[in-house]
Amino acid sequence: MYLRALQHYILEVSKMFPVVSITGPRQSGKTTLCKILFPDYDYYNLETDHDMQIVSNNLHDFLRENRKGLIIDEAHNLPKLFSETQVAVDEDNTRHIILSGSSNFLMMQNISQSLAGRVAVVRLLPLSLEELGAEKETDTDTLIYKGFYPAIWGDHRPVTEVYDSYFTTYIQRDVQQIINVKDLRKFREFVRLCATRIGQELVVKSLADEMAIDMRTVNNWLSILYASYTIFMLPPYSRNMGKRIVKTQKLYFYDTGLVCYLLDLKSPKDVHNSFMRGALFENMVVANMMKNRYNTGMSNVDLYFYRDKSQKEVDVVEELAYPNVQIYEIKSATGLKPDFFKNMDYFRKIYGDSVVSSKLIYDGSHEMNTPDNGIINFRHVK
């Protein structure tokens, strides 16, 4: 069992709001965390026919009879629950209801319609490096290959078994709930193709041409992957500095273990020898930065990438209080080279004193904590 960084924030907001919504991908640990944080609450899972019948049979009375508190898992399966919850907590705001779900799109759609102002929304992603504790010192290729789902580390389940089950369940349930994809085989191919694009600017037309589908379908399918916490995007960083900045976003997956599964990498050795190892390392680091921010309760993560028309690029730009930024370069190498810093130096020349910190994130042991071109091992990034 892993101590989840988000638990402190969840307990805090549960004292302020009658309803707490916890979303995140399947198997990220939502149910386990809810039961640990609220052991006296009654638990119902709306993916089971038994619990669905209990909850939906007389929803009005169900929400009022329980005085200890409720945890309702996969709440998006019962859309009317949200409007009924609104009425119940408006009648008595001392009621405590936890709504959990793996579909961000369906959860947020119902929340925005019914529970605005009454609910705290939090996101629980797979384990961060910090949450892994001592196990984060595992060799880098193994970290990338195994990914960060609790079942792999805590329950020691076989990696391939976990991701095969995850992907099959995801395709058969979540995808079909959000949108009726007629050709699931084609969608599987599409997800695998996206896995080959991690760390790259996403060109929708390129995906459409390679899959022989129209761009509207590509955008619809990308929205599914986004809503189900499979992928996320880094937008380009831009200020009006007289430069033409690229407008396409960079694609990442929330979990590198899933990417390795999709790429048919069957061992840490396969990861080490893969031509995509650098992209996988970058994906792991950027995803971990996202997790660290969501684990503090942040709803919007101000992370970007920079690339101009001269192809000068900085991997991550973190926006602070305007106009300040922190910038990061990510390298999978274990040693240092002078040219690792050249793009950060270029960025500093453009943005000057607004760059309060620049750091190289890499896989080596030498670290140097300085505002100007500091050096840090990826395991220690906050």
C-alpha positions in Angstrom: 0.0 0.0 0.0 1.4 3.4 -1.0 0.8 6.7 0.7 -0.8 8.9 -1.9 0.2 12.6 -1.8 -3.3 13.7 -2.8 -4.9 12.3 0.4 -4.1 15.4 2.5 -5.8 17.6 0.0 -8.8 15.3 -0.3 -9.3 15.4 3.5 -9.0 19.1 3.5 -11.5 19.8 0.8 -14.0 17.2 2.2 -14.4 19.5 5.2 -15.3 22.5 2.9 -17.6 20.8 0.3 -20.4 18.4 0.8 -19.4 16.6 -2.4 -15.9 15.5 -3.6 -15.4 14.2 -7.1 -12.3 12.0 -7.6 -11.5 11.2 -11.2 -8.6 9.4 -12.8 -7.7 6.4 -15.0 -8.8 2.9 -14.2 -6.6 1.1 -11.7 -5.0 4.3 -10.5 -6.1 3.6 -6.9 -9.2 5.7 -6.5 -11.3 3.1 -4.8 -8.5 2.0 -2.4 -7.8 5.6 -1.4 -11.5 6.5 -0.9 -12.0 3.5 1.4 -8.8 4.3 3.4 -9.7 8.0 3.8 -13.4 7.5 4.6 -13.6 4.0 6.3 -17.0 4.7 7.9 -18.7 5.7 4.6 -20.9 3.1 2.8 -19.4 2.1 -0.5 -21.3 1.3 -3.7 -19.8 0.5 -7.2 -22.2 1.4 -10.0 -20.4 -1.0 -12.4 -22.0 -3.9 -10.5 -25.7 -4.7 -11.2 -26.3 -5.3 -7.5 -25.1 -1.9 -6.3 -26.7 -0.1 -9.3 -30.1 -1.6 -8.4 -29.7 -0.5 -4.7 -28.8 3.0 -5.6 -31.1 3.6 -8.5 -34.2 1.9 -7.2 -35.2 4.8 -5.1 -32.4 7.4 -5.5 -34.3 10.1 -3.6 -34.6 8.1 -0.4 -31.2 6.5 -0.8 -29.3 9.8 -0.7 -31.2 10.8 2.4 -31.2 7.6 4.5 -27.5 7.4 4.8 -26.1 9.6 7.5 -22.5 8.4 7.8 -21.4 9.3 4.3 -21.4 7.7 0.8 -18.7 6.6 -1.6 -20.2 6.0 -5.0 -17.8 4.6 -7.5 -18.1 4.9 -11.3 -20.8 7.5 -10.6 -21.0 8.5 -14.3 -22.9 5.3 -15.0 -26.0 6.9 -13.4 -26.3 10.4 -14.8 -29.4 11.3 -12.7 -27.3 10.8 -9.6 -25.7 14.2 -10.0 -28.9 16.2 -10.1 -30.4 14.2 -7.2 -27.2 14.8 -5.3 -27.5 18.5 -5.9 -31.0 18.5 -4.3 -29.9 16.4 -1.4 -26.9 18.5 -0.4 -28.9 21.7 -0.9 -31.4 20.4 1.6 -28.7 19.5 4.0 -25.1 20.5 3.3 -23.8 18.4 6.2 -24.2 15.3 4.0 -20.9 13.9 2.7 -20.8 12.2 -0.7 -17.7 11.0 -2.6 -18.3 10.5 -6.3 -15.5 8.6 -8.1 -15.1 7.7 -11.8 -12.7 6.8 -14.6 -14.4 9.0 -17.3 -13.4 12.6 -16.9 -15.6 13.6 -19.7 -18.8 12.1 -18.4 -18.0 13.0 -14.8 -17.3 16.7 -15.6 -20.3 16.9 -18.0 -22.6 15.9 -15.2 -20.8 18.0 -12.5 -20.9 21.2 -14.5 -24.6 20.7 -15.2 -25.7 19.9 -11.6 -23.0 20.4 -8.9 -21.2 23.6 -9.7 -20.2 25.3 -6.5 -21.0 22.3 -4.4 -18.2 20.0 -5.3 -14.4 19.8 -5.0 -12.9 18.1 -8.1 -9.6 16.2 -7.7 -7.6 13.9 -10.1 -5.8 10.8 -9.0 -3.2 9.7 -11.5 -1.0 6.6 -11.3 1.9 6.7 -8.8 4.4 9.4 -8.9 8.1 8.8 -8.3 7.8 10.4 -4.9 4.9 8.1 -4.0 6.9 5.0 -5.0 9.3 5.8 -2.2 12.4 3.6 -2.1 11.3 1.7 -5.2 11.8 4.8 -7.3 15.5 4.0 -7.1 14.8 1.0 -9.4 16.8 1.2 -12.6 15.5 3.6 -15.2 14.6 1.1 -17.9 12.5 -0.9 -15.4 10.7 2.2 -14.2 9.8 3.1 -17.8 8.8 -0.5 -18.6 6.7 -1.3 -15.5 5.0 2.1 -15.5 3.3 3.4 -12.3 0.1 1.6 -11.7 -0.2 0.5 -8.0 -1.2 -3.1 -8.9 2.2 -3.7 -10.6 4.2 -2.4 -7.7 2.0 -3.1 -4.6 0.4 -6.4 -5.8 3.4 -7.5 -7.9 1.1 -8.5 -10.7 2.8 -9.3 -14.1 3.3 -6.2 -16.2 1.8 -7.6 -19.4 -1.2 -9.0 -17.6 -2.0 -5.6 -16.0 -1.8 -3.6 -19.2 -3.5 -6.3 -21.3 -6.5 -6.2 -18.9 -6.4 -2.4 -18.6 -6.4 -1.9 -22.3 -9.1 -4.4 -23.1 -11.4 -3.1 -20.3 -10.7 0.5 -21.4 -11.6 -0.3 -25.0 -14.7 -2.3 -24.2 -16.2 -0.1 -21.5 -14.8 3.5 -21.3 -14.5 4.1 -25.1 -18.0 2.8 -25.8 -19.5 4.8 -22.9 -18.1 8.1 -24.3 -18.7 7.5 -28.0 -19.9 4.6 -30.0 -16.8 3.6 -31.9 -17.9 1.2 -34.6 -14.6 -0.2 -35.6 -12.8 -1.1 -32.3 -9.9 -2.8 -34.2 -9.2 0.5 -36.0 -9.4 2.4 -32.7 -6.8 0.0 -31.2 -4.5 0.7 -34.1 -5.0 4.4 -33.6 -4.0 4.2 -29.9 -0.9 2.3 -30.8 0.0 4.8 -33.5 -0.4 7.6 -30.9 2.1 5.7 -28.7 4.7 6.1 -31.4 4.2 9.9 -31.3 5.0 10.6 -27.7 7.1 13.8 -27.2 6.3 15.0 -30.7 4.1 17.8 -32.0 0.8 16.3 -32.8 -0.1 16.7 -36.5 -3.8 15.6 -36.9 -3.6 15.4 -40.6 -0.6 13.1 -40.4 -2.5 10.7 -38.1 -5.6 10.9 -40.4 -3.5 10.1 -43.5 -1.7 7.2 -41.9 -5.0 5.7 -40.5 -7.0 6.5 -43.7 -9.7 8.2 -41.6 -10.9 11.8 -41.7 -9.6 14.5 -39.4 -12.9 14.8 -37.6 -12.6 11.2 -36.5 -9.1 11.7 -35.4 -10.1 14.7 -33.2 -13.0 12.7 -31.8 -10.7 9.8 -30.9 -8.1 12.0 -29.4 -10.8 13.6 -27.2 -11.6 10.1 -25.9 -8.0 9.4 -25.0 -7.8 12.8 -23.3 -11.1 12.3 -21.4 -10.2 8.9 -20.1 -6.8 10.0 -18.8 -4.8 8.1 -21.4 -3.0 11.1 -23.0 -2.4 14.7 -22.2 -1.0 17.6 -24.3 1.6 20.3 -23.6 0.6 23.4 -25.5 3.3 25.7 -27.0 4.5 28.6 -24.9 4.1 31.9 -26.5 4.4 35.6 -25.7 4.2 38.5 -28.1 8.0 38.7 -28.6 7.9 39.2 -32.4 8.6 35.5 -32.8 6.5 33.0 -34.8 5.9 30.2 -32.4 4.6 26.8 -33.5 0.9 26.2 -32.7 0.7 22.4 -32.5 0.7 20.7 -29.1 3.0 17.9 -28.0 1.5 14.5 -27.1 2.3 12.5 -24.0 0.8 9.4 -22.3 0.1 9.5 -18.5 1.9 6.2 -18.1 5.0 4.9 -19.9 4.1 1.3 -19.0 1.1 1.5 -21.2 3.2 3.0 -24.0 5.7 0.1 -23.7 2.8 -2.3 -23.9 1.4 -0.6 -27.0 4.8 -0.6 -28.6 5.3 -4.3 -27.9 8.3 -3.7 -25.7 8.4 -6.9 -23.5 11.2 -6.1 -21.0 13.4 -3.4 -19.6 16.1 -4.6 -22.0 13.8 -3.9 -24.9 13.3 -0.4 -23.5 17.0 0.2 -23.3 17.6 -0.9 -26.9 14.6 0.9 -28.3 15.1 3.9 -30.6 12.3 5.5 -28.6 14.1 5.3 -25.3 14.7 9.1 -25.2 11.1 9.8 -25.9 10.0 7.3 -23.2 12.3 8.9 -20.7 11.0 12.4 -21.5 7.4 11.2 -21.3 8.1 9.7 -17.9 9.6 12.9 -16.6 6.8 15.2 -18.0 4.1 12.9 -16.7 5.6 12.9 -13.3 5.7 16.7 -13.3 2.0 16.6 -14.1 1.3 14.2 -11.3 3.2 16.3 -8.8 1.0 19.3 -9.6 -2.3 17.5 -9.6 -1.3 15.9 -6.3 -1.4 19.4 -4.7 -4.9 19.9 -5.9 -4.1 22.1 -8.9 -6.9 22.1 -11.5 -4.9 23.7 -14.3 -1.2 22.8 -14.8 0.7 25.6 -16.4 3.3 23.5 -18.2 4.2 24.2 -21.8 7.0 23.5 -24.4 8.8 26.1 -26.5 9.8 25.7 -30.1 10.2 28.5 -32.7 10.5 28.4 -36.4 14.3 28.1 -36.2 13.7 24.8 -34.4 15.1 26.0 -31.1 13.3 24.0 -28.4 12.9 23.9 -24.6 11.2 20.7 -23.4 9.2 22.3 -20.5 8.3 25.8 -19.7 6.6 26.2 -16.3 4.6 29.5 -16.0 4.8 31.2 -12.7 3.3 34.5 -11.6 3.5 36.7 -14.7 5.9 37.2 -16.3 8.1 34.7 -14.6 8.9 31.2 -15.9 11.1 28.2 -15.0 12.5 26.1 -17.9 13.7 22.5 -18.1 15.6 20.4 -20.6 15.2 16.7 -20.4 17.9 14.2 -21.5 18.0 10.5 -20.9 21.8 10.5 -20.8 23.8 9.6 -17.6 26.6 12.0 -18.5 26.7 15.7 -19.3 27.5 17.5 -22.5 27.9 21.3 -23.0 25.3 21.4 -25.8 22.6 20.1 -23.3 22.3 23.7 -22.2 22.3 25.6 -25.5 18.6 25.8 -26.0 18.0 27.1 -22.4 20.7 29.7 -23.0 18.9 30.7 -26.2 15.6 31.0 -24.4 17.2 33.2 -21.7 18.4 35.6 -24.3 14.9 36.1 -25.5 13.0 36.2 -22.2 15.8 37.7 -20.0 15.1 38.2 -16.3 11.6 36.6 -16.5 13.5 33.2 -16.5 13.9 32.7 -12.8 15.4 29.2 -13.1 16.7 26.8 -15.7 17.4 23.1 -15.0 18.7 20.1 -16.9 16.8 17.0 -15.9 18.8 13.8 -16.7 19.7 10.3 -15.6 23.1 11.1 -14.0 24.2 11.3 -10.4 25.9 14.7 -10.5 23.6 17.5 -9.3 24.0 21.2 -8.9 21.2 23.4 -7.5 21.7 26.8 -9.1 19.1 29.1 -10.7 21.1 29.4 -13.9 21.5 26.0 -15.6 21.1 23.8 -12.6 21.4 20.0 -12.9 19.1 17.5 -11.3 18.5 13.7 -11.5 14.9 13.0 -12.7 14.1 11.1 -9.5 14.4 14.3 -7.5 12.2 16.6 -9.6 9.3 18.1 -7.7 
